[in-house]
Amino acid sequence: MHSLDEFATAKLTELESNQLRRSLVDSTRVGGIWVERDGKRLLSFSCNDYLNLSQHPAVIEAAIAATRQHGVGSGASRLVTGNYPLLGELEARLAALKGTEAACVFGSGYLANAGIIPVLAGRGDLVLIDELAHACLFAGTQLTRGASHIFRHNDVAHVEELLTAHRANYKRVLIVTDGVFSMDGDLAPVAELADLARRHDAWLMTDDAHGLGVIGGGRGSSFAGGDRADVPLQMGTLSKAVGGYGGYLCASRPVVELMRNRARTFVYSTALPPASAAAALAALDLITGDPALVARPLAKARAFTRALNLPDAQSPIVPVIVGDASAALDASALLQDEGFLVVPIRPPTVPAGTARLRFAFTAGHPDEAIERIAALVREQVMAESR
Ligand SMILES: *Cc1c(COP(=O)(O)O)cnc(C)c1O
């Protein structure tokens, strides 16, 4: 065997023996909440399409119209000839929603984080990052080639301790966290972190991938407490509640202008396809125009946590932790037999020993289905893992 294939095969065998090998399953989404797999229709609790906007007629029509007008691709990076006018319109809308001076759209959320963080921190600087932050925030942090410390999840006192001990040794300090944690569904203490950052001359960046459209009246985790928390760097994605694809940073005008000049994933990557920008604009119309729709995913998640006597959901994401990877696989298979798709989440996506079922609730999930799956989880999954 070629040494390359030997290498790949050995790696896969190792994953397999730890029950961590993953594989792709053809999944056809139907009508927002259903997924067809192997000819079987399952009610999905594993889509981040919280408002079901990926399938909304107005959003689809906007994408088609933009494709007819501008074509399927943007043809170049934005600094060359890829800057079709919908992108500026989208940035103005995002900035207005988040209450910032400006915004900068990237190709995806992952690309945004990989681009933004190394612009703001380099050698001689420090990044403080929550231990449960999303993988692409860690990827961006590594690209800085500067120092980093991981702080205990949502532990403001630990951040303060690190700032007190280390702030003076670095020129610039960036504090990085998810606004809504993608695998746990809890919110970051954004207002406290903002206050701490201000006092220590550090810069706070939140990743609001799971906040926009569902938390804080749809404006995201910086608005969860009612007032706007002072977060100078609000990053997010257009691929979850917004239903399409793309990433963004909402920030001050100089910061956004710097990104357009220096963020490598902005400068050296082709602009978002026109259909994605148009779809996001249409989706933002629906998000800002329909507070009842925006409130629904969290209300559905709370119905589920109440039925299971779990602490009240803080977001549409609710984890049910079962422990090891094989228990998560078994629990998922059991629910699949009952017609529900709840994909098991295993290490390295989550820490070892915390494999889980991750439930994502959307506006369109029927209440009876939530009651039924809660009963199954209570009787078959939680009883087993006790
Ligand atoms: C999904 C996600 C991303 C990545 O966004 P994409 O647009 O899918 O690349 C970044 N951060 C968090 C917290 C996420 O959940």
The ligand as a MOL file (V3000), in Angstrom:
LIG
                    3D

  0  0  0     0  0            999 V3000
M  V30 BEGIN CTAB
M  V30 COUNTS 15 15 0 0 0
M  V30 BEGIN ATOM
M  V30 1 C -21.4820 27.0290 13.2030 0
M  V30 2 C -20.5740 27.8750 13.9960 0
M  V30 3 C -19.5490 28.6020 13.3950 0
M  V30 4 C -19.2020 28.4390 11.9440 0
M  V30 5 O -20.0710 29.1330 11.1290 0
M  V30 6 P -20.2390 28.6490 9.6000 0
M  V30 7 O -20.9130 29.7950 8.9540 0
M  V30 8 O -21.0410 27.4070 9.6360 0
M  V30 9 O -18.8600 28.4190 9.0780 0
M  V30 10 C -18.8070 29.4420 14.1730 0
M  V30 11 N -19.0330 29.5550 15.4990 0
M  V30 12 C -19.9930 28.8690 16.1150 0
M  V30 13 C -20.1940 29.0480 17.5720 0
M  V30 14 C -20.7840 27.9850 15.3930 0
M  V30 15 O -21.7170 27.2720 16.0060 0
M  V30 END ATOM
M  V30 BEGIN BOND
M  V30 1 1 1 2
M  V30 2 1 2 3
M  V30 3 2 2 14
M  V30 4 1 3 4
M  V30 5 2 3 10
M  V30 6 1 4 5
M  V30 7 1 5 6
M  V30 8 2 6 7
M  V30 9 1 6 8
M  V30 10 1 6 9
M  V30 11 1 10 11
M  V30 12 2 11 12
M  V30 13 1 12 13
M  V30 14 1 12 14
M  V30 15 1 14 15
M  V30 END BOND
M  V30 END CTAB
M  END
